[in-house]
Amino acid sequence: MGLAETFGGLKRRHNNNSQSSEDADQTEHDPMEESEDEDDISDSGSEDEKKKKKNRRPKVNSFTQQKLRAVHPILTPKNVIPALIAMAVVFVPLGAAMFYGAHKVEQLIIDYSQCENLASYDYYSEVPEKYLKYHFSKEMNVTAQWKLNTNSSSIWDDYPDDRAICQLQFQIPNDIGPSIFFFYMLRNFYPNHRRFASSFSEDQILGKRASISDVKNTEGQNCKPLSVDDATGKLIYPCGLIANSLFNDTYSILNAVNDTTDDYMLYREGIAWGYNKGRFKKTKYSPDEVVPPPNWIKMYPNGYNSTNMPNIADWPELQNWMAPAALTPFSKMVGRNDDDKLTKGTYEVSIGLHFPVLPYDGHKYIYLSTRSVIGGRNTFLGICWMVGGCVCILLAVGFAIVHLVHPRKLGDPSLFSWSEENQAEEAARLNAKVKAATEAAAAADADTRPKESSSSSS
């Protein structure tokens, strides 16, 4: 063995030993590096979790991706004309039934806004015909008379303008009811104004002890500008513009006059919606914590005390008023009788005139009505249904005439892109094209192989 081979072998052995030591060094890890790596892994894991949590992508299914099966009806004369006729057959009879039901409702409406200006304190005078509106099953001219009277109660000593009482006498030409509903109606009073409709405290209505900040600063609805009494600094209960403007005309029962013998009773039970029982609650305020709204000074001249603190849970008139109407005119129920029939005769109702309407050209009415299956006397819904049915009939006749006079050749539905037959044919054509392309590629490959073998042999 030569020296070169000996030193060469030693050199190779040294290189191998050095390489193995380097590999051993590389396999040994610093514990700090391991902890850092683990921290990096945990950080990356938490970042992944955060990314997963922040992912708001909807689930992949037919509903979220809007891939549900749908129906694409083809509108042909054979489909459209029978459908229109079927709609007319449904709409016209239902509309006629609604119209008939509304037409059977009997009602009497008297505008008493001008009673304090036109009526006399000495005798009954005829109510102008323009202030009367009525509908009864018996065709008869209904008349009404009015007369002013004075309320002698001492509670009105400080308010002489509110002593006036309007005594309204009216005729009922035939027996009506039961049930009988007694409303007041207002015209040109707009409770749907944004500032008015949002001026109340829901917390107070729910019986909670709402603070001044609650009733003044609640977003969306609050009691501004009537939340706190400026003189005392106390909360107003109930606060807001709606409660402050409570309709306060008073009505008596229907007293029998002339040859009529029996008075007709009206009751407060059931005049408000049933859901109000769960909304309007007795307040938790004590009488010395709150004051009445400014316009309630006639009802509470000395403020609240332990005997007169209002319980809105048992005050259906206030509950009705606290639900602002969407349009004008609107009506609110103040009495009803579901048991007794209102017999033919002459009746009188005494109205305490307290709610002003003339300064803003408003009107107030008494409204006596029965009801039908669909409610009060409102023929609009029935007329709409009948008109809709007639329009369907006219369209069906028009389409039929056009189809008979100028028929149009229809397309083949099987050629639509969503047709199953068309989709099957399209798939077959694609498969044929793919097969042909595959065969062509195989043939071309077979043609090139002999040339390659011949060139390699040469």
C-alpha positions in Angstrom: 0.0 0.0 0.0 1.5 3.4 -0.9 1.7 6.5 1.2 -0.9 8.2 -0.9 -3.5 5.5 -0.3 -2.7 5.4 3.4 -3.1 9.2 3.8 -6.1 9.2 1.5 -7.8 6.6 3.7 -7.0 8.6 6.8 -8.3 11.8 5.2 -11.6 10.1 4.2 -12.0 8.7 7.7 -11.4 12.1 9.2 -13.9 13.7 6.9 -16.5 11.0 7.8 -15.9 11.5 11.6 -16.2 15.3 11.2 -19.4 14.9 9.2 -20.9 12.5 11.8 -20.0 15.0 14.7 -21.7 17.8 12.8 -24.8 15.6 12.3 -24.8 14.9 16.0 -24.5 18.5 16.8 -27.4 19.3 14.5 -29.5 16.6 16.2 -29.0 18.2 19.6 -31.5 21.1 20.2 -31.4 23.9 22.6 -34.3 23.7 25.1 -34.9 27.5 24.6 -35.2 27.0 20.9 -37.7 24.2 21.6 -39.8 26.4 23.8 -39.7 29.2 21.2 -40.8 26.7 18.6 -43.6 25.5 20.8 -44.6 29.2 21.4 -44.6 29.7 17.7 -46.8 26.7 17.2 -49.2 27.8 19.9 -49.3 31.3 18.5 -50.0 30.0 15.0 -52.7 27.7 16.4 -54.4 30.6 18.2 -54.2 32.7 15.0 -55.8 29.9 13.1 -58.5 29.6 15.7 -59.1 33.4 15.4 -59.3 33.1 11.7 -61.7 30.3 12.0 -63.9 32.3 14.4 -63.8 35.4 12.2 -64.7 33.4 9.1 -68.3 34.4 8.2 -68.6 32.4 5.1 -72.0 30.6 5.0 -72.2 26.9 4.9 -72.0 25.3 1.6 -75.4 23.8 0.9 -78.2 24.3 -1.6 -80.0 26.9 0.5 -77.1 29.2 1.3 -75.7 28.9 -2.2 -79.1 29.5 -3.8 -79.1 26.3 -5.7 -82.5 25.0 -4.6 -84.7 23.4 -7.2 -87.0 25.9 -8.9 -90.0 25.7 -11.1 -90.0 27.7 -14.4 -93.7 27.8 -15.5 -94.3 28.2 -19.2 -97.0 30.8 -19.8 -99.2 29.5 -22.6 -102.8 30.4 -23.4 -103.9 27.0 -22.2 -102.4 27.7 -18.7 -103.0 31.5 -18.3 -106.7 31.7 -19.4 -108.0 29.0 -17.0 -105.9 30.4 -14.2 -107.4 33.9 -14.7 -110.9 32.4 -14.8 -110.2 30.4 -11.6 -109.0 33.6 -9.9 -112.2 35.5 -11.0 -114.4 32.6 -9.7 -112.7 33.0 -6.3 -112.4 36.8 -6.1 -115.9 37.9 -7.2 -118.0 35.8 -4.8 -115.7 36.5 -1.9 -115.7 40.2 -2.7 -119.5 40.1 -2.9 -119.8 38.4 0.4 -117.5 41.0 2.0 -119.5 43.8 0.5 -122.8 42.3 1.7 -121.4 41.8 5.2 -120.2 45.4 5.4 -123.4 46.7 3.9 -125.4 45.0 6.7 -123.6 47.0 9.4 -125.9 49.6 10.8 -124.4 52.9 12.1 -125.1 56.4 13.2 -122.5 59.2 13.1 -123.2 62.7 14.4 -120.7 65.6 14.3 -121.1 67.6 17.4 -118.1 70.0 16.9 -120.3 73.0 16.5 -122.7 72.2 19.3 -121.4 74.9 21.6 -121.8 77.5 18.8 -125.1 76.5 17.1 -127.1 74.9 19.9 -129.3 76.9 22.3 -129.4 76.7 26.1 -133.2 77.2 26.1 -134.6 74.6 23.6 -133.7 71.7 21.3 -132.9 72.6 17.7 -132.3 70.5 14.6 -128.8 69.3 13.9 -128.0 70.3 10.4 -128.2 67.4 7.9 -124.6 67.8 6.9 -123.6 66.8 10.4 -125.4 63.4 10.2 -124.4 60.2 8.5 -126.3 57.0 9.1 -127.2 53.6 7.6 -130.0 51.4 8.9 -131.8 48.4 7.5 -135.1 50.4 7.5 -135.2 53.2 5.0 -136.1 56.2 7.0 -135.1 59.8 7.5 -133.2 60.0 10.7 -133.1 63.3 12.5 -131.2 64.6 15.6 -131.6 67.6 17.9 -129.2 69.2 20.3 -129.3 71.5 23.2 -126.7 73.1 25.5 -126.7 72.6 29.3 -124.5 73.6 32.2 -122.6 71.3 34.5 -123.3 72.6 38.0 -120.6 70.5 39.8 -118.3 72.5 42.0 -115.2 70.9 40.5 -115.6 73.2 37.5 -115.7 76.4 39.4 -112.2 77.3 38.3 -112.9 76.3 34.7 -116.2 77.9 33.6 -115.5 77.2 29.9 -115.7 73.5 30.6 -119.1 73.5 32.2 -120.9 73.2 28.8 -122.8 69.9 28.2 -124.1 69.1 24.7 -127.3 67.0 24.9 -127.8 65.1 21.7 -131.1 63.4 20.9 -131.3 61.0 17.9 -133.6 58.3 16.5 -133.1 54.6 16.0 -135.5 53.6 13.3 -135.3 49.8 13.9 -134.0 47.4 16.4 -130.2 46.8 16.1 -127.6 44.6 17.7 -126.4 43.1 19.8 -123.5 43.9 19.8 -123.5 47.7 20.0 -120.3 49.7 20.0 -120.0 53.4 21.0 -117.0 55.3 19.7 -115.8 58.9 19.5 -114.2 59.9 16.2 -111.7 62.7 15.5 -110.9 64.4 12.1 -108.0 66.7 11.3 -106.2 65.5 14.4 -102.9 63.8 13.3 -101.5 61.5 15.9 -99.1 60.0 13.4 -96.8 63.0 13.6 -93.3 61.7 14.4 -92.7 64.0 17.4 -96.1 63.2 18.8 -96.1 59.4 18.2 -92.7 58.9 19.9 -93.3 61.1 22.9 -94.0 58.5 25.7 -92.1 56.3 28.1 -92.4 52.6 27.6 -90.8 52.0 31.0 -93.5 54.0 32.7 -96.2 52.1 30.8 -94.6 48.8 31.9 -94.9 50.0 35.5 -91.2 50.5 36.0 -89.7 53.3 38.2 -88.1 55.1 35.2 -85.6 57.8 36.1 -85.4 61.3 34.7 -82.5 60.3 32.4 -84.6 57.3 31.2 -87.6 59.3 30.1 -85.5 62.1 28.6 -82.6 60.4 26.9 -84.0 57.1 25.7 -83.1 56.7 22.0 -86.0 56.3 19.5 -88.8 57.3 21.9 -88.7 59.5 24.9 -91.0 62.0 26.7 -89.5 65.2 25.3 -90.7 67.9 25.7 -93.0 66.9 28.6 -90.8 64.8 30.9 -90.2 66.9 34.0 -92.3 69.6 35.7 -90.4 72.9 35.6 -92.0 74.2 38.8 -91.3 71.2 41.1 -88.6 69.3 39.2 -90.6 66.1 39.6 -91.2 63.5 36.9 -94.5 63.8 34.9 -96.5 60.6 35.1 -97.5 59.5 32.5 -95.1 61.7 30.6 -95.0 62.7 26.9 -97.3 64.5 24.4 -99.6 61.5 23.9 -100.7 61.2 27.5 -100.9 65.0 27.9 -103.4 65.3 25.0 -105.7 62.6 26.3 -109.2 62.9 24.8 -111.4 64.0 27.8 -114.9 64.5 26.5 -117.3 62.5 28.7 -120.4 60.6 27.6 -123.4 59.3 29.4 -125.4 56.2 28.7 -128.1 56.3 26.1 -131.0 57.7 28.0 -134.5 56.9 26.7 -136.6 60.0 25.9 -140.1 60.6 24.6 -142.0 57.3 24.1 -138.9 55.2 24.6 -139.0 53.5 28.0 -135.7 51.7 28.6 -132.3 53.3 28.9 -129.5 51.5 27.0 -126.4 50.7 29.1 -122.8 51.0 27.8 -119.9 49.3 29.5 -116.2 49.9 29.7 -115.2 46.2 29.8 -113.6 45.0 26.6 -113.2 48.4 24.9 -109.4 48.0 24.8 -107.3 45.3 23.0 -106.5 42.2 25.1 -102.7 42.5 24.7 -102.8 45.8 26.7 -103.2 43.7 29.8 -99.6 42.5 29.4 -98.3 46.0 28.6 -100.0 48.5 30.9 -98.9 47.9 34.5 -99.6 49.6 37.8 -96.8 52.1 38.5 -94.2 51.7 41.2 -94.0 55.5 41.8 -95.3 57.0 45.0 -97.7 59.9 44.7 -95.1 62.4 46.0 -92.5 61.4 43.4 -94.5 62.5 40.3 -97.0 65.0 39.1 -99.8 64.8 36.5 -99.3 66.1 32.9 -100.2 69.8 32.4 -103.5 69.2 30.6 -104.7 66.9 33.4 -105.0 69.8 35.9 -108.8 69.6 35.6 -108.8 66.0 36.7 -106.1 66.4 39.4 -106.2 70.1 40.5 -104.3 69.3 43.6 -101.9 66.7 42.1 -101.6 63.1 43.1 -102.3 61.5 46.5 -102.7 58.1 47.9 -106.4 58.0 46.9 -106.3 59.3 43.3 -103.1 57.9 41.9 -104.1 56.6 38.4 -103.8 52.9 37.7 -103.2 52.7 34.0 -103.7 48.9 34.0 -107.4 49.5 34.7 -107.8 52.6 32.5 -108.9 51.3 29.0 -109.7 54.8 27.7 -106.1 55.8 28.2 -104.8 52.5 26.8 -106.8 53.1 23.6 -105.5 56.7 23.4 -101.9 55.6 23.9 -102.0 53.7 20.6 -101.7 56.5 18.0 -103.8 56.0 14.8 -102.0 55.9 11.5 -104.5 58.1 9.6 -107.3 60.6 10.1 -110.2 60.4 10.8 -109.8 57.7 13.4 -112.1 56.3 16.1 -111.6 55.0 19.7 -114.1 52.9 21.5 -115.6 54.2 24.8 -118.4 51.8 25.4 -120.1 48.6 24.3 -123.0 46.2 25.0 -122.7 42.7 23.8 -125.9 41.3 25.4 -128.8 43.7 24.8 -130.6 44.8 21.7 -130.9 48.5 21.0 -134.6 48.9 20.4 -136.4 51.3 18.1 -136.9 54.7 19.7 -135.4 58.1 20.7 -132.3 58.3 22.9 -130.2 61.1 24.4 -126.5 61.2 25.2 -125.0 64.0 27.3 -121.5 65.0 26.3 -119.2 67.0 28.5 -117.4 69.4 26.1 -113.7 69.5 27.3 -111.6 68.5 24.2 -111.0 71.5 21.9 -111.1 70.9 18.1 -112.3 74.2 16.6 -108.9 76.1 17.0 -107.3 73.8 14.4 -110.5 73.2 12.3 -111.0 69.7 13.7 -114.1 67.7 14.1 -115.4 65.3 16.8 -118.2 62.8 16.4 -120.2 60.2 18.3 -120.2 57.0 16.3 -122.7 54.2 17.1 -122.3 51.0 15.2 -122.9 47.2 14.9 -120.4 44.9 13.4 -120.1 42.1 10.8 -117.8 39.1 10.3 -115.2 41.3 8.8 -115.6 44.2 11.3 -117.3 47.6 10.8 -119.0 49.2 7.8 -116.2 49.4 5.3 -117.1 48.3 1.7 -113.6 49.1 0.3 -112.2 45.6 0.7 -115.2 43.9 -0.9 -115.1 46.3 -3.8 -111.4 45.7 -4.3 -111.9 42.0 -4.5 -114.8 42.3 -6.9 -112.9 44.7 -9.1 -109.9 42.3 -9.1 -112.1 39.4 -10.2 -113.7 41.5 -13.0 -110.2 42.4 -14.2 -109.3 38.7 -14.3 -112.4 37.9 -16.4 -111.6 40.7 -18.8 -108.0 39.6 -19.2 -109.1 36.0 -19.8 -111.6 37.0 -22.4 -109.1 39.3 -24.1 -106.4 36.6 -24.2 -108.9 34.0 -25.5 -109.9 36.4 -28.4 -106.3 37.2 -29.3 -105.4 33.5 -29.2 -108.3 32.5 -31.5 -108.0 35.4 -34.0 -104.2 35.6 -34.1 -102.8 32.3 -32.8 -99.0 32.1 -32.3 -97.0 28.9 -32.8 -95.3 28.0 -29.5 -91.7 26.8 -29.2 -90.8 23.2 -28.3 -90.4 23.1 -24.5 -88.0 20.2 -24.8 -85.4 22.5 -26.3 -85.1 24.7 -23.2 -81.7 24.6 -21.6 -83.2 23.3 -18.3 -85.1 20.5 -20.0 -84.0 17.0 -18.7 -84.2 15.5 -22.2 -82.2 18.4 -23.6 -79.6 18.0 -20.9 -79.3 14.3 -21.6 -78.8 14.9 -25.3 -76.2 17.6 -24.6 -74.4 15.2 -22.3 -74.4 12.5 -24.9 -73.0 14.9 -27.5 -70.3 15.9 -25.2 -69.4 12.3 -24.4 -69.3 11.6 -28.2 -67.0 14.5 -28.7 -64.7 13.4 -25.9 -64.6 9.9 -27.2 -63.8 11.1 -30.8 -61.0 13.3 -29.5 -59.6 10.5 -27.5 -59.6 8.1 -30.5 -58.0 10.8 -32.7 -55.3 11.3 -30.1 -54.6 7.6 -29.9 -54.4 7.3 -33.7 -52.0 10.1 -33.9 -49.9 8.6 -31.2 -49.9 5.2 -33.1 -48.8 7.0 -36.3 -45.8 8.6 -34.6 -44.4 5.5 -32.9 -43.0 3.7 -36.0 -41.2 6.8 -37.1 -39.5 7.0 -33.7 -38.5 3.3 -33.7 -37.1 3.6 -37.3 -35.1 6.7 -36.4 -33.7 5.0 -33.3 -32.6 1.9 -35.2 -30.9 4.0 -37.8 
